[in-house]
Amino acid sequence: MVIVTDPANRPGLPEHPTHPIRYGEHVAEARRTGRPIVALESTIVSHGLPRPDNLRVAREIEATVREAGAVPATIGMVGGQLVVGLDDAQLTHLAGADGVTKLSVRDLAVAAATGADGATTVAATSAVAAAAGIGVFATGGLGGVHREAVQTFDESADLTTLARTPIAVVCAGVKSILDVGATLERLETLGVAVVGYRTRRFPGFFITDGGFDLDWSVDSPEQVAAVLAARTAQNVHHGGLIVANPLPVDEQLDPALHDRTLADGLALLARDGITGKAVTPFLLSHFHSATQGASLAVNVRIILNNARLAARIAAAAPPGADRTGAGPIGAGGPTGAGPGGTMPTVAG
């Protein structure tokens, strides 16, 4: 038997294994009973927060989803197995393991074939969730167009993935370290709908107002669910819906501190010649140190706020609503079935 190995040279899998999506028991049960489900990313566990806060916050996010009436489905990869609905042991592993790979859509098959541990980005989580028939996803902030994109062409795969993925993403806009205006222009070009939740201004992640107007706003979880139902009924638009959910003004990072920290960080980038993929982690680290940890606390408030709203949206689908992959309002698949009507594989 021919064995492949992962980047850490650990024993891998047979030469031609199959790697279907596996469902955690709580998610498989929710699918069977038609309960609303909210997808969650795993990069916040492995890359987004420092240890040991990462595991504590991941558990808190899941608890928030449950309290708001839905079932959390944190998506990630453990030993090459893509899991929709990581259990606590798997969450703990990804939170503490070294060498966990950040996985975008393009990486999923390679990572599975090499037996890697991986955390899914917004793009990958959206794609996997939609494949699993889950129509609502909560994250902190969306990736976007980088400030130096004219020279580097650096643009997050989140944008193009959402152009072709039928999922509602609840987020606090994009981080202000990105080119927010260019990101909104790209979303328009790609046909990705953006609605503000109780606002006509696009949030700037750390700050409530990112400086740009929005064409549409919604006022309730039920109204978001109605938008998704209308999209399904029309069968015209099959891309994503961004629900831009700003923090309350009294919970945001102080705007003056934010603007000063951002300006200083951009000056440091220019001074040190930092470009490309190194820009985002550098600026986020700069925010953390310059705000004495305040940006991290805001980050946690953001994801909890978004998880709560996402759960309420997923739960707002009326009884008997279409919960298949074609009608993404919460849980997916017919009773007892996975995507395409096949029985789900339950993680154990």
Short mmCIF file of the C-alpha atoms (twelve columns), coordinates in Angstrom:
data_MODEL
# 
_entry.id   MODEL 
# 
loop_
_atom_site.group_PDB 
_atom_site.id 
_atom_site.type_symbol 
_atom_site.label_atom_id 
_atom_site.label_alt_id 
_atom_site.label_comp_id 
_atom_site.label_asym_id 
_atom_site.label_seq_id 
_atom_site.Cartn_x 
_atom_site.Cartn_y 
_atom_site.Cartn_z 
_atom_site.pdbx_PDB_model_num 
ATOM 1   C CA . MET A 1   0.000   0.000  0.000   1 
ATOM 2   C CA . VAL A 2   1.383   3.383  -1.021  1 
ATOM 3   C CA . ILE A 3   1.333   5.967  1.782   1 
ATOM 4   C CA . VAL A 4   1.225   9.733  1.371   1 
ATOM 5   C CA . THR A 5   2.488   12.085 4.064   1 
ATOM 6   C CA . ASP A 6   1.447   15.495 5.273   1 
ATOM 7   C CA . PRO A 7   3.750   18.547 5.533   1 
ATOM 8   C CA . ALA A 8   4.914   17.348 8.973   1 
ATOM 9   C CA . ASN A 9   5.895   13.953 7.478   1 
ATOM 10  C CA . ARG A 10  3.433   12.032 9.620   1 
ATOM 11  C CA . PRO A 11  2.008   8.772  8.264   1 
ATOM 12  C CA . GLY A 12  -0.854  9.579  5.971   1 
ATOM 13  C CA . LEU A 13  -3.582  7.735  4.147   1 
ATOM 14  C CA . PRO A 14  -3.770  5.091  1.417   1 
ATOM 15  C CA . GLU A 15  -2.887  6.281  -2.069  1 
ATOM 16  C CA . HIS A 16  -6.483  6.672  -3.233  1 
ATOM 17  C CA . PRO A 17  -8.662  7.283  -0.173  1 
ATOM 18  C CA . THR A 18  -11.956 9.122  -0.285  1 
ATOM 19  C CA . HIS A 19  -12.532 12.127 1.945   1 
ATOM 20  C CA . PRO A 20  -16.246 12.870 2.313   1 
ATOM 21  C CA . ILE A 21  -17.491 15.500 4.700   1 
ATOM 22  C CA . ARG A 22  -18.078 14.071 8.154   1 
ATOM 23  C CA . TYR A 23  -20.733 15.483 10.476  1 
ATOM 24  C CA . GLY A 24  -20.463 15.828 14.219  1 
ATOM 25  C CA . GLU A 25  -23.175 13.961 16.083  1 
ATOM 26  C CA . HIS A 26  -24.934 17.142 17.187  1 
ATOM 27  C CA . VAL A 27  -25.027 18.451 13.613  1 
ATOM 28  C CA . ALA A 28  -26.180 15.127 12.156  1 
ATOM 29  C CA . GLU A 29  -29.005 15.070 14.691  1 
ATOM 30  C CA . ALA A 30  -29.954 18.666 13.836  1 
ATOM 31  C CA . ARG A 31  -30.074 17.753 10.156  1 
ATOM 32  C CA . ARG A 32  -32.311 14.767 10.845  1 
ATOM 33  C CA . THR A 33  -34.752 16.818 12.906  1 
ATOM 34  C CA . GLY A 34  -34.655 20.002 10.808  1 
ATOM 35  C CA . ARG A 35  -33.227 22.219 13.530  1 
ATOM 36  C CA . PRO A 36  -31.533 25.481 12.465  1 
ATOM 37  C CA . ILE A 37  -27.755 25.316 12.157  1 
ATOM 38  C CA . VAL A 38  -25.128 28.077 12.107  1 
ATOM 39  C CA . ALA A 39  -21.719 27.464 10.546  1 
ATOM 40  C CA . LEU A 40  -18.640 28.759 12.384  1 
ATOM 41  C CA . GLU A 41  -15.058 29.012 11.172  1 
ATOM 42  C CA . SER A 42  -12.104 27.433 12.961  1 
ATOM 43  C CA . THR A 43  -9.380  29.952 12.111  1 
ATOM 44  C CA . ILE A 44  -10.397 31.952 15.176  1 
ATOM 45  C CA . VAL A 45  -9.399  28.872 17.196  1 
ATOM 46  C CA . SER A 46  -6.027  28.276 15.570  1 
ATOM 47  C CA . HIS A 47  -4.934  31.669 14.228  1 
ATOM 48  C CA . GLY A 48  -7.288  34.424 15.357  1 
ATOM 49  C CA . LEU A 49  -6.803  34.513 19.122  1 
ATOM 50  C CA . PRO A 50  -3.915  33.797 21.492  1 
ATOM 51  C CA . ARG A 51  -3.839  30.715 23.697  1 
ATOM 52  C CA . PRO A 52  -5.613  29.922 26.004  1 
ATOM 53  C CA . ASP A 53  -8.223  32.549 25.081  1 
ATOM 54  C CA . ASN A 54  -8.815  30.863 21.725  1 
ATOM 55  C CA . LEU A 55  -10.427 27.714 23.134  1 
ATOM 56  C CA . ARG A 56  -12.421 29.588 25.757  1 
ATOM 57  C CA . VAL A 57  -13.833 31.977 23.159  1 
ATOM 58  C CA . ALA A 58  -14.582 29.168 20.685  1 
ATOM 59  C CA . ARG A 59  -16.681 27.455 23.340  1 
ATOM 60  C CA . GLU A 60  -18.360 30.745 24.196  1 
ATOM 61  C CA . ILE A 61  -19.271 31.321 20.551  1 
ATOM 62  C CA . GLU A 62  -20.894 27.899 20.329  1 
ATOM 63  C CA . ALA A 63  -22.767 28.490 23.596  1 
ATOM 64  C CA . THR A 64  -24.036 31.827 22.250  1 
ATOM 65  C CA . VAL A 65  -25.429 30.118 19.146  1 
ATOM 66  C CA . ARG A 66  -27.209 27.529 21.293  1 
ATOM 67  C CA . GLU A 67  -28.676 30.157 23.609  1 
ATOM 68  C CA . ALA A 68  -30.079 32.017 20.595  1 
ATOM 69  C CA . GLY A 69  -31.909 28.949 19.323  1 
ATOM 70  C CA . ALA A 70  -29.626 27.229 16.807  1 
ATOM 71  C CA . VAL A 71  -27.052 24.438 16.625  1 
ATOM 72  C CA . PRO A 72  -23.388 25.473 16.160  1 
ATOM 73  C CA . ALA A 73  -21.371 23.728 13.455  1 
ATOM 74  C CA . THR A 74  -17.712 24.683 13.738  1 
ATOM 75  C CA . ILE A 75  -15.960 23.522 10.578  1 
ATOM 76  C CA . GLY A 76  -12.362 22.326 10.465  1 
ATOM 77  C CA . MET A 77  -10.033 19.506 9.467   1 
ATOM 78  C CA . VAL A 78  -8.434  16.984 11.819  1 
ATOM 79  C CA . GLY A 79  -5.947  14.490 10.402  1 
ATOM 80  C CA . GLY A 80  -7.219  15.098 6.884   1 
ATOM 81  C CA . GLN A 81  -10.867 14.617 7.826   1 
ATOM 82  C CA . LEU A 82  -13.108 17.572 7.038   1 
ATOM 83  C CA . VAL A 83  -15.639 17.878 9.854   1 
ATOM 84  C CA . VAL A 84  -18.833 19.918 9.975   1 
ATOM 85  C CA . GLY A 85  -19.470 20.218 13.687  1 
ATOM 86  C CA . LEU A 86  -16.197 19.724 15.543  1 
ATOM 87  C CA . ASP A 87  -16.643 18.195 18.979  1 
ATOM 88  C CA . ASP A 88  -14.913 19.593 22.052  1 
ATOM 89  C CA . ALA A 89  -11.952 17.225 21.781  1 
ATOM 90  C CA . GLN A 90  -11.379 18.285 18.173  1 
ATOM 91  C CA . LEU A 91  -11.721 21.961 19.073  1 
ATOM 92  C CA . THR A 92  -9.210  21.459 21.875  1 
ATOM 93  C CA . HIS A 93  -6.809  19.767 19.472  1 
ATOM 94  C CA . LEU A 94  -6.940  22.574 16.900  1 
ATOM 95  C CA . ALA A 95  -6.604  25.176 19.653  1 
ATOM 96  C CA . GLY A 96  -3.443  23.631 21.061  1 
ATOM 97  C CA . ALA A 97  -1.709  21.921 18.155  1 
ATOM 98  C CA . ASP A 98  1.270   23.448 16.394  1 
ATOM 99  C CA . GLY A 99  1.377   23.537 12.621  1 
ATOM 100 C CA . VAL A 100 -2.363  23.837 12.018  1 
ATOM 101 C CA . THR A 101 -2.717  25.017 8.421   1 
ATOM 102 C CA . LYS A 102 -5.006  27.864 7.425   1 
ATOM 103 C CA . LEU A 103 -7.195  26.364 4.699   1 
ATOM 104 C CA . SER A 104 -8.912  28.250 1.909   1 
ATOM 105 C CA . VAL A 105 -11.114 26.521 -0.655  1 
ATOM 106 C CA . ARG A 106 -8.208  25.602 -2.914  1 
ATOM 107 C CA . ASP A 107 -6.393  23.838 -0.070  1 
ATOM 108 C CA . LEU A 108 -9.142  21.481 1.092   1 
ATOM 109 C CA . ALA A 109 -8.453  18.490 -1.155  1 
ATOM 110 C CA . VAL A 110 -4.665  18.674 -0.804  1 
ATOM 111 C CA . ALA A 111 -4.903  18.987 2.974   1 
ATOM 112 C CA . ALA A 112 -7.263  16.014 3.149   1 
ATOM 113 C CA . ALA A 113 -5.037  13.840 0.976   1 
ATOM 114 C CA . THR A 114 -1.991  14.637 3.103   1 
ATOM 115 C CA . GLY A 115 -3.709  14.064 6.438   1 
ATOM 116 C CA . ALA A 116 -3.259  17.634 7.629   1 
ATOM 117 C CA . ASP A 117 -4.785  19.469 10.546  1 
ATOM 118 C CA . GLY A 118 -6.440  22.605 9.225   1 
ATOM 119 C CA . ALA A 119 -8.568  25.583 10.169  1 
ATOM 120 C CA . THR A 120 -11.000 26.887 7.580   1 
ATOM 121 C CA . THR A 121 -11.065 30.510 6.456   1 
ATOM 122 C CA . VAL A 122 -14.217 32.463 5.678   1 
ATOM 123 C CA . ALA A 123 -13.998 31.274 2.064   1 
ATOM 124 C CA . ALA A 124 -13.536 27.610 2.931   1 
ATOM 125 C CA . THR A 125 -16.113 27.657 5.716   1 
ATOM 126 C CA . SER A 126 -18.669 29.250 3.390   1 
ATOM 127 C CA . ALA A 127 -18.051 26.687 0.658   1 
ATOM 128 C CA . VAL A 128 -18.158 23.687 2.995   1 
ATOM 129 C CA . ALA A 129 -21.236 24.964 4.819   1 
ATOM 130 C CA . ALA A 130 -23.101 25.474 1.548   1 
ATOM 131 C CA . ALA A 131 -22.080 21.994 0.377   1 
ATOM 132 C CA . ALA A 132 -23.539 20.673 3.635   1 
ATOM 133 C CA . GLY A 133 -26.774 22.591 3.094   1 
ATOM 134 C CA . ILE A 134 -26.117 25.097 5.883   1 
ATOM 135 C CA . GLY A 135 -27.224 28.565 4.858   1 
ATOM 136 C CA . VAL A 136 -26.099 30.866 7.686   1 
ATOM 137 C CA . PHE A 137 -22.522 31.509 8.804   1 
ATOM 138 C CA . ALA A 138 -21.213 33.775 11.571  1 
ATOM 139 C CA . THR A 139 -17.722 35.225 11.504  1 
ATOM 140 C CA . GLY A 140 -15.928 38.299 12.820  1 
ATOM 141 C CA . GLY A 141 -14.911 40.153 9.697   1 
ATOM 142 C CA . LEU A 142 -14.731 39.476 5.994   1 
ATOM 143 C CA . GLY A 143 -11.505 39.429 4.008   1 
ATOM 144 C CA . GLY A 144 -11.222 41.936 1.210   1 
ATOM 145 C CA . VAL A 145 -9.044  43.988 -1.094  1 
ATOM 146 C CA . HIS A 146 -5.716  44.986 0.431   1 
ATOM 147 C CA . ARG A 147 -4.553  48.568 0.405   1 
ATOM 148 C CA . GLU A 148 -1.608  47.855 -1.895  1 
ATOM 149 C CA . ALA A 149 -3.668  45.672 -4.265  1 
ATOM 150 C CA . VAL A 150 -2.908  47.892 -7.271  1 
ATOM 151 C CA . GLN A 151 0.684   46.679 -7.043  1 
ATOM 152 C CA . THR A 152 0.236   43.224 -5.498  1 
ATOM 153 C CA . PHE A 153 -3.212  42.078 -6.711  1 
ATOM 154 C CA . ASP A 154 -3.719  40.907 -3.119  1 
ATOM 155 C CA . GLU A 155 -7.398  40.165 -2.664  1 
ATOM 156 C CA . SER A 156 -9.046  37.689 -0.325  1 
ATOM 157 C CA . ALA A 157 -10.589 34.550 -1.801  1 
ATOM 158 C CA . ASP A 158 -13.571 35.324 0.446   1 
ATOM 159 C CA . LEU A 159 -14.900 37.681 -2.215  1 
ATOM 160 C CA . THR A 160 -14.859 35.359 -5.226  1 
ATOM 161 C CA . THR A 161 -16.080 32.438 -3.131  1 
ATOM 162 C CA . LEU A 162 -19.111 34.411 -1.970  1 
ATOM 163 C CA . ALA A 163 -19.857 35.313 -5.587  1 
ATOM 164 C CA . ARG A 164 -20.719 31.661 -6.241  1 
ATOM 165 C CA . THR A 165 -21.769 30.360 -2.815  1 
ATOM 166 C CA . PRO A 166 -25.389 30.566 -1.576  1 
ATOM 167 C CA . ILE A 167 -24.838 31.481 2.055   1 
ATOM 168 C CA . ALA A 168 -25.637 34.366 4.387   1 
ATOM 169 C CA . VAL A 169 -22.533 35.619 6.178   1 
ATOM 170 C CA . VAL A 170 -23.080 37.664 9.323   1 
ATOM 171 C CA . CYS A 171 -20.007 39.831 9.912   1 
ATOM 172 C CA . ALA A 172 -18.903 43.247 11.159  1 
ATOM 173 C CA . GLY A 173 -17.787 44.358 7.713   1 
ATOM 174 C CA . VAL A 174 -14.118 44.133 6.799   1 
ATOM 175 C CA . LYS A 175 -11.165 45.148 8.921   1 
ATOM 176 C CA . SER A 176 -10.248 48.784 8.416   1 
ATOM 177 C CA . ILE A 177 -6.661  47.744 7.693   1 
ATOM 178 C CA . LEU A 178 -8.005  46.713 4.265   1 
ATOM 179 C CA . ASP A 179 -9.235  48.944 1.457   1 
ATOM 180 C CA . VAL A 180 -12.884 49.071 2.505   1 
ATOM 181 C CA . GLY A 181 -14.096 51.107 -0.466  1 
ATOM 182 C CA . ALA A 182 -12.387 48.857 -3.004  1 
ATOM 183 C CA . THR A 183 -13.784 45.801 -1.231  1 
ATOM 184 C CA . LEU A 184 -17.339 47.113 -1.534  1 
ATOM 185 C CA . GLU A 185 -16.753 47.870 -5.218  1 
ATOM 186 C CA . ARG A 186 -15.526 44.309 -5.806  1 
ATOM 187 C CA . LEU A 187 -18.524 42.859 -3.986  1 
ATOM 188 C CA . GLU A 188 -20.812 44.900 -6.227  1 
ATOM 189 C CA . THR A 189 -18.981 43.731 -9.349  1 
ATOM 190 C CA . LEU A 190 -19.147 40.115 -8.198  1 
ATOM 191 C CA . GLY A 191 -22.868 40.362 -7.509  1 
ATOM 192 C CA . VAL A 192 -22.656 39.769 -3.769  1 
ATOM 193 C CA . ALA A 193 -25.532 41.454 -1.946  1 
ATOM 194 C CA . VAL A 194 -24.684 43.512 1.145   1 
ATOM 195 C CA . VAL A 195 -27.318 44.595 3.661   1 
ATOM 196 C CA . GLY A 196 -26.771 46.502 6.869   1 
ATOM 197 C CA . TYR A 197 -28.433 45.180 9.992   1 
ATOM 198 C CA . ARG A 198 -30.322 48.151 11.411  1 
ATOM 199 C CA . THR A 199 -27.872 50.498 9.680   1 
ATOM 200 C CA . ARG A 200 -27.261 52.168 6.324   1 
ATOM 201 C CA . ARG A 201 -23.532 52.461 6.999   1 
ATOM 202 C CA . PHE A 202 -21.004 49.701 6.392   1 
ATOM 203 C CA . PRO A 203 -19.269 48.811 9.664   1 
ATOM 204 C CA . GLY A 204 -15.483 48.957 9.940   1 
ATOM 205 C CA . PHE A 205 -14.989 45.910 12.151  1 
ATOM 206 C CA . PHE A 206 -13.354 47.537 15.196  1 
ATOM 207 C CA . ILE A 207 -15.502 50.636 14.686  1 
ATOM 208 C CA . THR A 208 -19.241 50.928 14.144  1 
ATOM 209 C CA . ASP A 209 -19.050 53.166 11.065  1 
ATOM 210 C CA . GLY A 210 -16.577 52.208 8.347   1 
ATOM 211 C CA . GLY A 211 -17.232 55.368 6.345   1 
ATOM 212 C CA . PHE A 212 -19.339 54.014 3.462   1 
ATOM 213 C CA . ASP A 213 -23.067 54.028 2.731   1 
ATOM 214 C CA . LEU A 214 -25.106 50.909 2.016   1 
ATOM 215 C CA . ASP A 215 -28.007 50.621 -0.419  1 
ATOM 216 C CA . TRP A 216 -30.039 48.264 1.749   1 
ATOM 217 C CA . SER A 217 -30.768 47.643 5.389   1 
ATOM 218 C CA . VAL A 218 -32.850 45.096 7.294   1 
ATOM 219 C CA . ASP A 219 -34.376 45.462 10.729  1 
ATOM 220 C CA . SER A 220 -34.936 41.951 12.063  1 
ATOM 221 C CA . PRO A 221 -33.781 38.328 11.759  1 
ATOM 222 C CA . GLU A 222 -37.156 37.574 10.182  1 
ATOM 223 C CA . GLN A 223 -36.491 40.137 7.463   1 
ATOM 224 C CA . VAL A 224 -33.133 38.537 6.649   1 
ATOM 225 C CA . ALA A 225 -34.831 35.137 6.486   1 
ATOM 226 C CA . ALA A 226 -37.410 36.660 4.124   1 
ATOM 227 C CA . VAL A 227 -34.613 37.908 1.844   1 
ATOM 228 C CA . LEU A 228 -33.143 34.409 1.711   1 
ATOM 229 C CA . ALA A 229 -36.551 32.872 1.044   1 
ATOM 230 C CA . ALA A 230 -37.196 35.354 -1.780  1 
ATOM 231 C CA . ARG A 231 -33.843 34.526 -3.344  1 
ATOM 232 C CA . THR A 232 -34.682 30.821 -3.258  1 
ATOM 233 C CA . ALA A 233 -38.137 31.389 -4.756  1 
ATOM 234 C CA . GLN A 234 -36.759 33.561 -7.572  1 
ATOM 235 C CA . ASN A 235 -33.939 31.107 -8.373  1 
ATOM 236 C CA . VAL A 236 -31.995 33.887 -10.110 1 
ATOM 237 C CA . HIS A 237 -29.203 34.900 -7.737  1 
ATOM 238 C CA . HIS A 238 -27.065 32.097 -6.337  1 
ATOM 239 C CA . GLY A 239 -24.289 34.028 -4.626  1 
ATOM 240 C CA . GLY A 240 -23.816 35.076 -1.044  1 
ATOM 241 C CA . LEU A 241 -25.563 37.607 1.148   1 
ATOM 242 C CA . ILE A 242 -23.483 39.685 3.543   1 
ATOM 243 C CA . VAL A 243 -25.336 40.826 6.652   1 
ATOM 244 C CA . ALA A 244 -23.207 43.686 7.982   1 
ATOM 245 C CA . ASN A 245 -23.790 43.793 11.723  1 
ATOM 246 C CA . PRO A 246 -22.024 46.676 13.510  1 
ATOM 247 C CA . LEU A 247 -21.176 46.659 17.175  1 
ATOM 248 C CA . PRO A 248 -23.176 49.099 19.304  1 
ATOM 249 C CA . VAL A 249 -21.373 52.432 19.528  1 
ATOM 250 C CA . ASP A 250 -20.571 51.965 23.206  1 
ATOM 251 C CA . GLU A 251 -18.847 48.623 22.486  1 
ATOM 252 C CA . GLN A 252 -16.619 49.692 19.585  1 
ATOM 253 C CA . LEU A 253 -12.936 50.532 19.783  1 
ATOM 254 C CA . ASP A 254 -12.521 54.240 20.497  1 
ATOM 255 C CA . PRO A 255 -12.549 55.787 16.980  1 
ATOM 256 C CA . ALA A 256 -9.777  58.290 17.755  1 
ATOM 257 C CA . LEU A 257 -7.566  55.493 19.109  1 
ATOM 258 C CA . HIS A 258 -8.441  53.383 16.078  1 
ATOM 259 C CA . ASP A 259 -7.540  56.094 13.559  1 
ATOM 260 C CA . ARG A 260 -4.287  56.936 15.323  1 
ATOM 261 C CA . THR A 261 -3.269  53.290 15.599  1 
ATOM 262 C CA . LEU A 262 -4.078  52.628 11.947  1 
ATOM 263 C CA . ALA A 263 -2.100  55.652 10.744  1 
ATOM 264 C CA . ASP A 264 0.904   54.660 12.858  1 
ATOM 265 C CA . GLY A 265 0.691   51.078 11.602  1 
ATOM 266 C CA . LEU A 266 0.566   52.130 7.955   1 
ATOM 267 C CA . ALA A 267 3.587   54.370 8.513   1 
ATOM 268 C CA . LEU A 268 5.488   51.443 10.028  1 
ATOM 269 C CA . LEU A 269 4.612   49.293 7.011   1 
ATOM 270 C CA . ALA A 270 6.088   51.875 4.660   1 
ATOM 271 C CA . ARG A 271 9.175   52.379 6.830   1 
ATOM 272 C CA . ASP A 272 9.956   48.677 7.114   1 
ATOM 273 C CA . GLY A 273 8.968   47.717 3.571   1 
ATOM 274 C CA . ILE A 274 6.383   45.178 4.711   1 
ATOM 275 C CA . THR A 275 4.147   44.002 1.863   1 
ATOM 276 C CA . GLY A 276 1.949   41.119 0.721   1 
ATOM 277 C CA . LYS A 277 0.795   38.435 3.123   1 
ATOM 278 C CA . ALA A 278 2.846   39.928 5.956   1 
ATOM 279 C CA . VAL A 279 0.715   43.094 6.069   1 
ATOM 280 C CA . THR A 280 -2.407  41.801 7.830   1 
ATOM 281 C CA . PRO A 281 -0.720  39.904 10.693  1 
ATOM 282 C CA . PHE A 282 1.647   42.830 11.236  1 
ATOM 283 C CA . LEU A 283 -1.163  45.377 11.491  1 
ATOM 284 C CA . LEU A 284 -3.316  43.175 13.721  1 
ATOM 285 C CA . SER A 285 -0.370  42.635 16.042  1 
ATOM 286 C CA . HIS A 286 0.279   46.375 16.011  1 
ATOM 287 C CA . PHE A 287 -3.358  47.051 16.938  1 
ATOM 288 C CA . HIS A 288 -3.144  44.594 19.816  1 
ATOM 289 C CA . SER A 289 0.001   46.136 21.279  1 
ATOM 290 C CA . ALA A 290 -0.865  49.786 20.579  1 
ATOM 291 C CA . THR A 291 -4.334  49.461 22.130  1 
ATOM 292 C CA . GLN A 292 -3.003  47.427 25.077  1 
ATOM 293 C CA . GLY A 293 -5.282  44.535 24.242  1 
ATOM 294 C CA . ALA A 294 -8.427  46.596 23.699  1 
ATOM 295 C CA . SER A 295 -8.668  45.501 20.056  1 
ATOM 296 C CA . LEU A 296 -8.688  41.850 21.131  1 
ATOM 297 C CA . ALA A 297 -11.565 42.461 23.544  1 
ATOM 298 C CA . VAL A 298 -13.497 44.206 20.761  1 
ATOM 299 C CA . ASN A 299 -12.773 41.285 18.430  1 
ATOM 300 C CA . VAL A 300 -14.382 38.883 20.901  1 
ATOM 301 C CA . ARG A 301 -17.443 41.121 21.312  1 
ATOM 302 C CA . ILE A 302 -17.812 41.232 17.534  1 
ATOM 303 C CA . ILE A 303 -17.888 37.480 16.974  1 
ATOM 304 C CA . LEU A 304 -20.286 36.895 19.871  1 
ATOM 305 C CA . ASN A 305 -22.594 39.620 18.558  1 
ATOM 306 C CA . ASN A 306 -22.533 38.070 15.091  1 
ATOM 307 C CA . ALA A 307 -23.050 34.529 16.385  1 
ATOM 308 C CA . ARG A 308 -26.152 35.661 18.261  1 
ATOM 309 C CA . LEU A 309 -27.658 37.347 15.204  1 
ATOM 310 C CA . ALA A 310 -26.791 34.447 12.890  1 
ATOM 311 C CA . ALA A 311 -28.563 32.006 15.200  1 
ATOM 312 C CA . ARG A 312 -31.655 34.192 15.267  1 
ATOM 313 C CA . ILE A 313 -31.652 34.399 11.468  1 
ATOM 314 C CA . ALA A 314 -31.314 30.625 11.134  1 
ATOM 315 C CA . ALA A 315 -34.122 30.127 13.651  1 
ATOM 316 C CA . ALA A 316 -36.377 32.637 11.885  1 
ATOM 317 C CA . ALA A 317 -37.252 30.298 9.028   1 
ATOM 318 C CA . PRO A 318 -40.951 29.434 9.327   1 
ATOM 319 C CA . PRO A 319 -42.015 25.863 10.125  1 
ATOM 320 C CA . GLY A 320 -41.809 23.697 7.034   1 
ATOM 321 C CA . ALA A 321 -39.396 26.036 5.250   1 
ATOM 322 C CA . ASP A 322 -37.121 24.515 2.636   1 
ATOM 323 C CA . ARG A 323 -33.943 23.522 4.479   1 
ATOM 324 C CA . THR A 324 -32.151 21.859 1.598   1 
ATOM 325 C CA . GLY A 325 -29.057 23.252 -0.049  1 
ATOM 326 C CA . ALA A 326 -31.317 25.057 -2.533  1 
ATOM 327 C CA . GLY A 327 -33.032 26.979 0.243   1 
ATOM 328 C CA . PRO A 328 -30.254 28.053 2.612   1 
ATOM 329 C CA . ILE A 329 -32.040 29.158 5.760   1 
ATOM 330 C CA . GLY A 330 -30.327 27.261 8.546   1 
ATOM 331 C CA . ALA A 331 -30.050 23.482 8.391   1 
ATOM 332 C CA . GLY A 332 -29.520 21.476 5.221   1 
ATOM 333 C CA . GLY A 333 -30.549 18.206 3.691   1 
ATOM 334 C CA . PRO A 334 -33.792 16.285 3.851   1 
ATOM 335 C CA . THR A 335 -34.531 14.385 7.031   1 
ATOM 336 C CA . GLY A 336 -31.815 11.809 7.603   1 
ATOM 337 C CA . ALA A 337 -29.876 12.769 4.509   1 
ATOM 338 C CA . GLY A 338 -26.716 14.611 3.702   1 
ATOM 339 C CA . PRO A 339 -25.934 16.741 0.634   1 
ATOM 340 C CA . GLY A 340 -27.454 15.219 -2.460  1 
ATOM 341 C CA . GLY A 341 -29.667 12.985 -0.344  1 
ATOM 342 C CA . THR A 342 -26.858 10.700 0.870   1 
ATOM 343 C CA . MET A 343 -26.716 9.654  4.482   1 
ATOM 344 C CA . PRO A 344 -24.267 11.745 6.527   1 
ATOM 345 C CA . THR A 345 -21.144 10.234 8.016   1 
ATOM 346 C CA . VAL A 346 -21.233 10.894 11.743  1 
ATOM 347 C CA . ALA A 347 -17.971 11.787 13.438  1 
ATOM 348 C CA . GLY A 348 -17.254 9.612  16.397  1 
# 
